[in-house]
Amino acid sequence: MQDKQPDICTTWVPDLLYTGGRFKRDAALACDPAGRIIAVLDMGTLRELLGREPSADETLNVCVPESRIIFATRFVFLRGRALLPGMANAHSHAFQRVIRGRTEYRSAHSEDSFWTWREMMYAASARLTPEDIYDASRMAFLEMAAGGITSVGEFHYLHRTPEGAEYDDPNLLSKQVVRAARDVGIRIALLRVAYARAGFRKASDERQRRFIEPDADTFVRNTDALISDLARDETSDGGGAGGAMPNGEAPDDARADAPTPRAWVGVAPHSVRAVPREYLREVRDFAAARRLPVHMHVAEQPAEVAACVEETARTPVALLSDEGVLGERFTGVHAVHITPEEVAALASSGACVCACPTTERNLGDGVVPADALFDAGVPIALGTDSHAQIDLLEDARELEYHLRLLRLQRNVLAPTHGRDESLGGGNPESAHGNSCESNMPALAARL
């Protein structure tokens, strides 16, 4: 009887490895056969011990003194490449991938804007079957995976049939999106959207009938059912080395080998214009009881801000602050048209902002005041939103470049105290923080 051969690990050796908040040379990433990171190796020290460079055709026994780990590994050399952690895409509308380019033409309208673009989005959403939604989501998620994105916050508001009726399973379309993410191999926070009306003091619009769940009781009941179904699916198929938490929240355990669910649920009141205050309060209380992340579009358009002030005598962030919605599990998406007082409110609450620069540029939304947010200590996540382009590194670049045009200077976001930690880092429960040594479930509590 032969002895069982030890599992062989793989050590990836790039020219540059991003770890500890910066790129390092002579660093390598050792992973076990399941793909879990077990160590960051100092290749300089290894070469000194061997008296030579390890080769790709040999297996070595390696000891990591700090952790007393001993493992057998082969080496894969990534010449001319940098190795980064998988990125979290904190804001996505996957179905909108199908209209990429369809709104980029000279319009007969004298003015084209977010609001005219929205008409094309409505038309597309009305035509999609459940299988179409799966296909569109899979296409978007494949493009994300190819661009280094390993988890996504899917802000999902397609709930009903084109006629506005509930499916036999009210979460059929949510499950199509989750199925697409699982099939591609990226992790997903299904941010289930509450949507009740067309705008301030406006009834629902028939073009939005696939989005509408008319009361908070319906929203809570259906979201509860989705949490239970996803948790059961994760447990039954062995997904995520232990699956979702029983209450749907991301695990708080920060161990490097902690269970990693592939799908979990958050809540997403669409915006202050789409969710009345009474409805919003019930969603807030449900999220607090379940310890769920809360995402919400905030101050994307000047018209939204003006209408909010007219209805409530408050700006959107001020209203959310007064209603107790802001907090460490809250992510405000866009936050383009906000005041210094609102920046301070976001900072004091521990909330996060998700910027979507390529979409904000495409729709003419405006410029996220990232410099003011960073200086106040507000973390900023990134999202590809409408998927006019799926490239989070480009979004990070545009966060700076848009401010250059506005401020008429370069290096607006050059690292100063706090700024280098605020993009994609900082709070360990943020939707966007990633590092080679970090555990995504804890980091994804907001996502």
N, C-alpha and C positions, 0 to 999 in steps of 0.2 A: 504494500500500500504506500503510495507516494505521499510525501508531506504536501500540504496545501501551500501553493506558492503565494507569497505576500502580494497584496495589491500594489500595483505600480502607480505612483503619482506622476503628474506632469508639471514641470517647471517651465513657465513661459519667460523668455529672456528678450525683452524689447530693448531698443536703444534708450528709451525713456519710459519710466513708470511713474504714474501719478499716484502719490501716496502721501499722507500727512499734510495735504493741502498744497503740494508742489510737485513738480516733475523732478525725478531723480535719475541719474545715470548709475550704471552698475548695480541696479536693483532688479530682482526677478520675483515672479509670483508663482508660488507652489500651490497646486490644487490637488485634492484627492480625486479618486476615480469618479466620484459623483459630481465633480466640478466645484466643490466647496473650497474656498481659500483656507489654507492651513498655515501659511507663513509667507512673509516677505523676506527673501534671501539677499544677503550682501554678496554680490558676485566677486567683488574684489577680494574679500576674505576667503571665499571658496577657491579662487585661483591661487592665492598664497598657500593654502593648505595642500592643494593638488600639485602645485608647481607648474601648472599649465591651465589652459582653457578646457572645460569639459566639452565633450563632443556630443553631437546629436545621436550617435549610434551606440551610446553606452548608457548603462543604468548604474547610478551611484547611491550608496547609503549616505544620507545627509542627517546631521544632528543640528537642531536649533537650540543653542544653550539656554536662551532666555525662557523657553517653554519646555525644555527637555523632550522635545518631539524628535523622534528618529523615524525616518521614512525612506523608502526606496523611490527614486525618481528618474525619469528620463527628461531630456532637455529639448525644448523647441525654441529655436532662435528666430526672432522677429526682426530681421535686419531692416534698418531704415524706418522703423515704426515706433509709435508711442502707444502705450497701453493705458487706457483709462477705465475707471469703474463704469458699470452700466448706468445710464441716466434715467431719471424719472421725468416723464412728460406729465405735468400736473394739470393740464387742461386740454381736453380733446372732445370734438364732436365728430366721431368717426364717419357718420353717414355723409357729412359735408364734403368728404373727399371726392364724391362723384361730381360735384359742380366745379372742381378746380378748372380754371380756364374758361368756363362757360359764361362767366360774368366779366371777362376781360376783353371788351370790345367797345368801339365807339357807340355810345348810346344815343338814341333819339331824344332822350331827356336833356333838357338844358343843364340839369344838375344830377349827378350820380353820387350816391352816398351809402352809408350803412343801411339806411332804410329802404333804398331801392334794391340793394343787394339782397336784402331779406326776402323780397318777393320771389327771387329765383330760388332761394333756400326753401321757402314754403312750397313752391311748385314741386321741387324734387322730393321733399319729405312726403307729399301726398301720394306719390306714385310708387314708393318702395314697398315691396312685399317683404315678409319676414326673411325669405332666402336672399333677397336683394340686400337687406340690412346686414346679414351675415357676410355676404360677398364684399360689400363696401367696407365693412369693419375689418375683414381679413386683409383686404388690400392696404388699408391705412396702417394696420398693425405690422404687416410685412415690411412696409417702407420704414416704419419706426425701428424695427429690429435691425434692419440693414444699416441704419444710422446710429446704432449704439444705444437705443432706448430699450430698457428691460422692464419697465413698469409704466403704467399709464393711468391717469385719472380720467375716466370716461364720463363726461357730463351729459347724461343720457335723458332725453325728454321725449323720445318717441315711445308712447305707451299703448296707443289704441289703434283700432282699425282706421282706414281712410274715412270711414263714415262717422267716426267718433265713438264707436261702441267698444266695450271691453272685450278682449279675447277671452276664450274659455279659461286660459291661464293669463291673468292680468300682467304677468311678467314675461310673457313669451318673447317680446322684442329685447328686453334686457338680457335674457338668457342667450339669445342669438349673438349678442355682442360679446358676452362672456365666453361663449363657445369659440368664437373667432379668435379671441385672445389666447385661449388655451391651446387651440390648434396651431397658432403661430409660435407659442412658447414664451409670451410675455405675460407678466403679472398685471392684474387689473383691479383697480378700485372702481366699482360701478357706483358712480355718484348719481343716485336716483333723484330726478328733478321734480320738484313741486311747482306746478304751473296752474294758475286758476283764472287769469283774465288777460285781456289784451294790453292793458295799461291802466294808469291812474284814472279811476272813475269810469272805466270802460268795461263792458261785458266781454266775454271771450269772442274771438273772431273765428269764423268757420274754417279759415285756413290754419288755425291752430288746434283744431279739434283732436288731432292725434296726440297733442301734448297735455290736454286738460284732464286733471283729476279734480273735480269741482269743490271738494271739501277736504279738510285735513284728516278726517276719519278714514276716508278712502285711501289717501296717500299713506297714512301710517299702517293701515291693514295690509296694503300691497307691499310696502317696504319690509314689514315684518315677515311676510311670507317669503320674500326674496332672500332675506338673511337666513331663514331656516333652510330653504332649498339649497343655497350655495354651501352652507355648512355641511349639510347632509351629503352633497355631491363630493365635496373635498374629502370627507371621511370615507365614503364608499369606494372612491377610486384611488385612494392613497395619495391624492394630490397634495403637494406642499409638505411632505414629511410630517404630516400631523394635521393639516387642514386649517380651516378658519376657526377662530375662536367661537364658542357657542353663541355669543351674543352678536357676532358679526364684526366686532372690532378687530383691528390689527393687534397682534400680540405686543405686549409691553416688554417682554424679555429681550434684553440687549445682548445675550450671549451670541457669539459668532456662529454657533451651531444650533440656534433656536429654530423652531418650526417656521417654515416659510410658506404661508398660504398663497395659492395662485390667484384667488379672487376673494374680495371682500366688499362690503357695502358702506357707502357714506350717503349723506343726504345733501341735497342741493336746491334750496329755494331759488328759483331761477334768477330773480331780481326783485327789488322793492316795487317795481312797476307791475310785475306779473303775479305777486303774492301779497294779498291784503294782510294787514297787521295781525288780525285775529288768527288767521291761518298760519302766519309766520311764527306766532307764539307757540302754537301747538307743535309745529315742526321743531322749534328750538327745544321745547321740553322733552320731546321724544328723543332727539339726538343726545341731550344731556343724560337722560336716563340710560341710554344704550352706550354712552361714551363713544359716539360716532363722530367722524370728521364732518364738518359743514363747509361746503363751498357755495359761493354766490357771486354772480356778476355784480359789480359795483362801479358806478360812475364811469361807464364806458362812453356815454354820449352826453353832450351838454343838455340836450332836450330831456333826457332822463333826470338829470339833476334838477332842472328847472321845474319839471312836473312834480317831482318829489317835494320840493320846497313849497309849491303851490298847494299840494294836498295835505302835507304834514307840518309845514313851517320848519322843516329840518332838511339838511342835505342827507344823501343816502348813508354815509358812514355815521353821521351824527344820529340818525334814526336807529341804525343797528346798534350803536352804543347804548342809546336810551332803552332799547328793547332787550338788552342783555345777550345779544347774539355774538358779539365780538368775544374772542378768547383764544386760548392756545390751540384749540382744535378748529379754528376758523381760518379759511383762506378766502380773501377777497380777490376776485379775478378782474384784472384790468386796473382799476383804481387810477384812471387817467386824470379825471377832472376832480381832484380833491384839494382841500384847503390845508394850510399848515396845521390848523386845529385838528383836522381829521387825521393827518399824519401822526400827530401826537396821540390821538385816541387809539389808532392801530398799534402804535408802539407800546403804550401803557397796558394794553390788553394782552399783549403777547401774540397778536394775530400775524398772519403771513399774507403777503400779496403775491399773486401769480401774474406775471407779465407775459404777454403774447405778442412780442414786437412785430413779427412778420405779418400776423393777421391785423394788428392795429395799424400798421403801415398800409396794408392792402385795402382796408375798409375806411381809411381816413379818420380813425378814431381820435388820434392825438398821441402825445408822447407821455409815457409813464415817468413820473418824477423820481426816477431811481436814486438820484443823488440825495434828494431830501429824505427818501425812505431809508436809505442806507445810513445816513447821518443820524437818523432817529433810532436806528437799531432794528428796523423792520426787515425781516428776512424776505428775499424775493425768490420765488420759484419761477420756472419757465414752462410755457405750454405752447403747443402748435395750433391749438384752437380750431380754426376752419380748414387747416391743412392746405392753404395756398402754397405752402412749402413745409416740408417736414425735415427740419435740421436744427436741433437744439443749440448746436454750437453757433450757427448763424443767428439764432435768437439772442444768444448771449452777446454776440458782437453788435447786433442792432440795438440792444439796450444802451450801449455806449454811443453808437454812431448817431442815433436819433437825438441824443442830448448834445452832441457836437454841433448839429445844425441849429439847435435851439439856443445853446449857450455861446455859440461862435468861438469855441475853443476846443482843443484836443485833450485827451486823457481826463475826461470829466470824472470818470469812476476809477481813476488810478488808486491803487490800494492806499488807504489811510487807516487810521485806527477804526476797526470794526468793519470796514467795507470789504476786506478780503475774506472775512468769515460770513458775510451776509448773503452772498449769492451762492445758493446751493449748499449752505451749511448752517452752522449756528445751532439752533434748537434741535435736539436729537429726536424730536417728534415731527420734524418738518417734512413737507411733501417732497423735498428736492435734495436733501443732504445725502451725499454718497461719498464713501471712501473705501479703500481696499479693506480696511479693518472693521468696517461698520456693518451692522445687521439691518437689512432693509425693513423688516417688519416694524421695528421700533421707529425707524426713520420715516416710515410711511403712515404713521398714525393720522396725520392730517390728510394725506392722499387717500 
